[in-house]
């Protein structure tokens, strides 16, 4: 992060994951309120260079990371994410 007002929201996902697609749609709406574009990382693709990522998170996707830390998994915790993004801004 380059400064204290820029935050990173990342969705850990994998191809063919319907829950992941729904989570990304939710994240796009929430993040737009804060001027953030959520990123995605496919844990299966990333496993080629970071096998630990899939080992840690691969069995409970989707996982939302806020500034690199786990924020929620399976479902986007919309209220908590909005609160945390608002608090961090």
CORNOR-V654047 format. One record per residue. N is the residue number from 1. RES is the residue in one small letter. PHI is phi as a letter, one per 20 degrees, with the letter a starting at -180 (* if undefined). PSI is psi in radians with two decimals (999 if undefined). Layout:
n = {N | N}
res = {RES | RES}
phi = {PHI | PHI}
psi = {PSI | PSI}
This chain:
n = {1 | 2 | 3 | 4 | 5 | 6 | 7 | 8 | 9 | 10 | 11 | 12 | 13 | 14 | 15 | 16 | 17 | 18 | 19 | 20 | 21 | 22 | 23 | 24 | 25 | 26 | 27 | 28 | 29 | 30 | 31 | 32 | 33 | 34 | 35 | 36 | 37 | 38 | 39 | 40 | 41 | 42 | 43 | 44 | 45 | 46 | 47 | 48 | 49 | 50 | 51 | 52 | 53 | 54 | 55 | 56 | 57 | 58 | 59 | 60 | 61 | 62 | 63 | 64 | 65 | 66 | 67 | 68 | 69 | 70 | 71 | 72 | 73 | 74 | 75 | 76 | 77 | 78 | 79 | 80 | 81 | 82 | 83 | 84 | 85 | 86 | 87 | 88 | 89}
res = {x | x | x | x | x | x | x | x | x | x | x | x | x | x | x | x | x | x | x | x | x | x | x | x | x | x | x | x | x | x | x | x | x | x | x | x | x | x | x | x | x | x | x | x | x | x | x | x | x | x | x | x | x | x | x | x | x | x | x | x | x | x | x | x | x | x | x | x | x | x | x | x | x | x | x | x | x | x | x | x | x | x | x | x | x | x | x | x | x}
phi = {* | e | b | f | d | d | c | d | d | c | d | e | b | b | g | n | e | f | f | f | f | f | f | f | g | f | f | f | f | f | f | g | f | d | m | d | d | f | d | c | c | e | f | f | f | f | g | f | d | b | f | f | f | f | f | f | d | f | e | b | f | f | c | e | d | d | l | n | d | f | d | b | b | m | c | f | e | g | f | f | f | f | f | f | f | f | f | e | f}
psi = {2.39 | -0.45 | 3.07 | -0.13 | 0.03 | 2.16 | 2.72 | 2.19 | 2.14 | 2.38 | 2.10 | 2.26 | -3.12 | 2.74 | 2.42 | 0.16 | 1.82 | -0.68 | -0.61 | -0.73 | -0.77 | -0.71 | -0.71 | -0.70 | -0.77 | -0.78 | -0.68 | -0.72 | -0.87 | -0.85 | -0.58 | -0.58 | -0.39 | 0.18 | 0.54 | 2.46 | 2.02 | 2.53 | 2.83 | 2.58 | 2.16 | 1.99 | -0.49 | -0.68 | -0.79 | -0.37 | -0.41 | -0.61 | -0.31 | 1.29 | -0.40 | -0.53 | -0.85 | -0.67 | -0.70 | -0.72 | -0.21 | -0.39 | 0.08 | 0.72 | 2.64 | 2.67 | 2.30 | 2.21 | 2.33 | 2.04 | 0.72 | -0.04 | 2.51 | 2.24 | -0.78 | 2.87 | 2.80 | -0.97 | 2.58 | 2.17 | 1.49 | -0.82 | -0.83 | -0.71 | -0.79 | -0.76 | -0.84 | -0.71 | -0.70 | -0.67 | -0.60 | -0.33 | 999}
